Amino acid sequence: MTSRIEHIAARRDLDQLVASGADLFVVFTAPGGGGSEPFVSALAAAVDGRPSARVARAVLPEAAEVAALFGIGEAPALVVFRAGVGLFAGPVPTPGHALDGLLQRILALDMDQVRRDIDLERQGMHGTAGVRPCPTRGREASGQ
């Protein structure tokens, strides 16, 4: 396996990885791995050989600020970005075939269409009181 597992401790770490435009898979774990090592290894193996894919680990509670962005309170959890767009945040999918299915669906997405859909969604929200864009969805595109 040649995949390198990045480390995320703070918001700036996440922002740098997302800005790279890579397909980013962030696994939130408990200190010491908390039983999620098999999942992290399986994920790294699943994306191995994909030059645009990166795997990162965020250890709770060290990365609590980052976890709060996605409403994650406990490990293990997974957050997925593709080409800078947040696509999934939730509990780690189990068993292994659920991970395979999630990866296949994410990698099959037409990201140009996803961006068009996001733009349409934002246009519909324009001027709506109390609505703010998701912190993971193209802050540079929304002018914020």
VENHUMO-V460120 format. One record per residue. RES is the residue in one letter. PHI is phi in degrees with one decimal (999 if undefined). PSI is psi in degrees with one decimal (* if undefined). Layout:
res->RES phi->PHI psi->PSI
res->RES phi->PHI psi->PSI
This chain:
res->M phi->999 psi->131.1
res->T phi->-108.8 psi->-4.8
res->S phi->-64.9 psi->132.9
res->R phi->-96.4 psi->135.5
res->I phi->-96.5 psi->117.6
res->E phi->-76.4 psi->167.0
res->H phi->-122.7 psi->131.7
res->I phi->-118.3 psi->121.3
res->A phi->-117.2 psi->-27.1
res->A phi->-139.2 psi->167.3
res->R phi->-56.5 psi->-39.2
res->R phi->-62.9 psi->-34.3
res->D phi->-63.3 psi->-46.0
res->L phi->-62.7 psi->-47.2
res->D phi->-57.4 psi->-41.1
res->Q phi->-64.9 psi->-43.0
res->L phi->-68.2 psi->-41.1
res->V phi->-64.9 psi->-41.7
res->A phi->-63.4 psi->-21.3
res->S phi->-66.6 psi->-18.4
res->G phi->79.9 psi->5.0
res->A phi->-73.4 psi->161.7
res->D phi->-75.1 psi->115.8
res->L phi->-116.8 psi->128.0
res->F phi->-118.1 psi->110.7
res->V phi->-105.6 psi->119.4
res->V phi->-103.5 psi->123.9
res->F phi->-92.8 psi->124.1
res->T phi->-124.5 psi->164.3
res->A phi->-82.8 psi->161.5
res->P phi->-54.6 psi->137.0
res->G phi->78.0 psi->8.8
res->G phi->95.7 psi->-31.8
res->G phi->50.0 psi->34.6
res->G phi->83.4 psi->2.2
res->S phi->-96.8 psi->3.2
res->E phi->-56.3 psi->-43.8
res->P phi->-59.2 psi->-37.8
res->F phi->-68.0 psi->-44.9
res->V phi->-59.9 psi->-43.6
res->S phi->-64.3 psi->-42.6
res->A phi->-64.9 psi->-40.1
res->L phi->-65.2 psi->-46.4
res->A phi->-60.5 psi->-40.0
res->A phi->-67.9 psi->-37.4
res->A phi->-65.9 psi->-32.0
res->V phi->-99.9 psi->-3.1
res->D phi->-58.4 psi->136.7
res->G phi->90.2 psi->-6.6
res->R phi->-99.2 psi->104.0
res->P phi->-61.1 psi->-23.2
res->S phi->-90.7 psi->4.3
res->A phi->-107.8 psi->139.7
res->R phi->-134.8 psi->145.0
res->V phi->-113.2 psi->135.8
res->A phi->-131.4 psi->151.6
res->R phi->-117.4 psi->136.8
res->A phi->-124.7 psi->118.5
res->V phi->-93.8 psi->125.9
res->L phi->-87.2 psi->143.6
res->P phi->-88.0 psi->-0.1
res->E phi->-51.9 psi->-40.8
res->A phi->-101.4 psi->34.2
res->A phi->-59.1 psi->-36.7
res->E phi->-60.9 psi->-43.3
res->V phi->-69.4 psi->-43.7
res->A phi->-59.7 psi->-38.4
res->A phi->-62.1 psi->-30.2
res->L phi->-58.8 psi->-28.9
res->F phi->-112.3 psi->6.4
res->G phi->71.3 psi->26.9
res->I phi->-92.6 psi->123.5
res->G phi->-112.2 psi->-17.1
res->E phi->-148.0 psi->158.1
res->A phi->-101.6 psi->156.3
res->P phi->-86.5 psi->146.9
res->A phi->-145.0 psi->162.1
res->L phi->-133.4 psi->137.7
res->V phi->-126.1 psi->134.5
res->V phi->-125.1 psi->132.9
res->F phi->-119.6 psi->146.2
res->R phi->-134.1 psi->124.2
res->A phi->52.4 psi->40.1
res->G phi->82.2 psi->3.5
res->V phi->-111.0 psi->126.5
res->G phi->-70.0 psi->125.6
res->L phi->-117.7 psi->-27.1
res->F phi->-151.2 psi->139.5
res->A phi->-149.0 psi->119.8
res->G phi->175.2 psi->-171.0
res->P phi->-61.6 psi->153.3
res->V phi->-61.7 psi->127.9
res->P phi->-71.4 psi->133.2
res->T phi->-135.1 psi->152.6
res->P phi->-73.8 psi->-169.3
res->G phi->-53.4 psi->-36.4
res->H phi->-67.5 psi->-24.3
res->A phi->-67.2 psi->-38.3
res->L phi->-63.3 psi->-45.9
res->D phi->-58.1 psi->-44.7
res->G phi->-63.3 psi->-42.5
res->L phi->-62.0 psi->-46.9
res->L phi->-61.2 psi->-43.3
res->Q phi->-60.9 psi->-44.7
res->R phi->-64.8 psi->-42.4
res->I phi->-66.0 psi->-45.4
res->L phi->-71.8 psi->-19.1
res->A phi->-86.2 psi->-10.6
res->L phi->-63.1 psi->141.7
res->D phi->-86.0 psi->101.2
res->M phi->-66.8 psi->-27.5
res->D phi->-64.0 psi->-41.0
res->Q phi->-67.8 psi->-39.2
res->V phi->-59.7 psi->-44.1
res->R phi->-65.0 psi->-39.5
res->R phi->-61.6 psi->-42.4
res->D phi->-62.9 psi->-40.9
res->I phi->-63.7 psi->-43.3
res->D phi->-61.1 psi->-42.2
res->L phi->-63.8 psi->-40.3
res->E phi->-62.3 psi->-43.2
res->R phi->-64.3 psi->-40.5
res->Q phi->-61.0 psi->-38.6
res->G phi->-67.9 psi->-26.2
res->M phi->-89.3 psi->-13.9
res->H phi->-53.4 psi->124.5
res->G phi->85.1 psi->-0.7
res->T phi->-80.7 psi->121.7
res->A phi->-63.4 psi->137.6
res->G phi->81.7 psi->0.9
res->V phi->-102.4 psi->130.8
res->R phi->-130.1 psi->148.7
res->P phi->-64.6 psi->152.6
res->C phi->-58.3 psi->136.9
res->P phi->-65.2 psi->-12.2
res->T phi->-102.2 psi->-3.7
res->R phi->-103.2 psi->96.4
res->G phi->39.8 psi->63.8
res->R phi->-55.0 psi->-34.7
res->E phi->-66.9 psi->-30.5
res->A phi->-76.6 psi->-27.2
res->S phi->-89.3 psi->-2.1
res->G phi->78.7 psi->14.6
res->Q phi->-100.6 psi->*
